[in-house]
């Protein structure tokens, strides 16, 4: 999926599972610009968006294994754009990296995850922005209940005359197993963010969010 969150066509290959290890590879021709319109002289063909990330290669590896009294689940990989479409205006090719691990000991589990975004944003004055996010959490299962606590911190550094912005989120979650394959989920989240002096977003914001949902597994 491209950085702007739009969907894109891609070719995906998943290897067989070798003792808990599996590798995934994918290639996407563009960043999903089919949704923006078509060219003047080639009806039905997508417009070449300026600075769009193209020929995106994704590689991701995963490993999971159950030991005698504990288990591990790990994943890690990267995404690389090989070219930039349209009039890039100095825009650089993005590359992202991610990894996460989860450990389970009986009814207790703990995990951590991190992601680094390189050249994720390009500005008209030639500046580029990098960012990273790290997070961790823990959960405990008690009968039909599972309680969790998570925290994440994101830092986005924009070069040139741009500034540094930070986002923090703290969340508590609860899951109740109503019956076989049916769960009721709830969460309360607190988010606070801010920027450097001189940044229009310097004042930041504080927000409280509530969520409630269900899931069905067949």
HUVEN-V351424 format. One record per backbone hydrogen bond with DSSP energy under -1.0 kcal/mol. NH is the residue of the N-H (numbers start at 1). CO is the residue of the C=O. If there is no record, write none. Layout:
# HUVEN-V351424
NH&CO, NH&CO
This chain:
# HUVEN-V351424
5&2, 11&27, 13&25, 15&23, 18&21, 21&18, 22&62, 24&60, 25&13, 26&58, 27&11, 28&56, 35&32, 36&33, 39&45, 45&42, 47&37, 49&47, 51&85, 52&49, 54&83, 55&29, 56&28, 57&80, 58&26, 59&78, 60&24, 61&76, 62&22, 63&74, 64&20, 65&72, 67&70, 71&104, 72&65, 73&102, 74&63, 75&100, 76&61, 77&98, 78&59, 79&96, 80&57, 81&94, 82&55, 83&54, 85&52, 88&86, 91&88, 95&118, 96&79, 97&116, 98&77, 99&114, 100&75, 101&112, 102&73, 103&110, 104&71, 105&108, 108&105, 109&139, 110&103, 111&137, 112&101, 113&135, 114&99, 115&133, 116&97, 117&131, 118&95, 120&129, 121&129, 123&127, 126&123, 129&121, 130&157, 131&117, 132&155, 133&115, 134&153, 135&113, 136&151, 137&111, 138&149, 139&109, 140&147, 141&107, 142&145, 145&142, 146&175, 147&140, 148&173, 149&138, 150&171, 151&136, 152&169, 153&134, 154&167, 155&132, 156&165, 157&130, 158&163, 159&128, 162&159, 165&156, 166&194, 167&154, 168&192, 169&152, 170&190, 171&150, 172&188, 173&148, 174&186, 175&146, 176&184, 177&144, 178&176, 178&182, 179&182, 182&179, 183&215, 184&176, 185&213, 186&174, 187&211, 188&172, 189&209, 190&170, 191&207, 192&168, 193&205, 194&166, 196&164, 199&196, 202&199, 204&201, 205&193, 207&191, 209&189, 211&187, 213&185, 215&183, 217&181
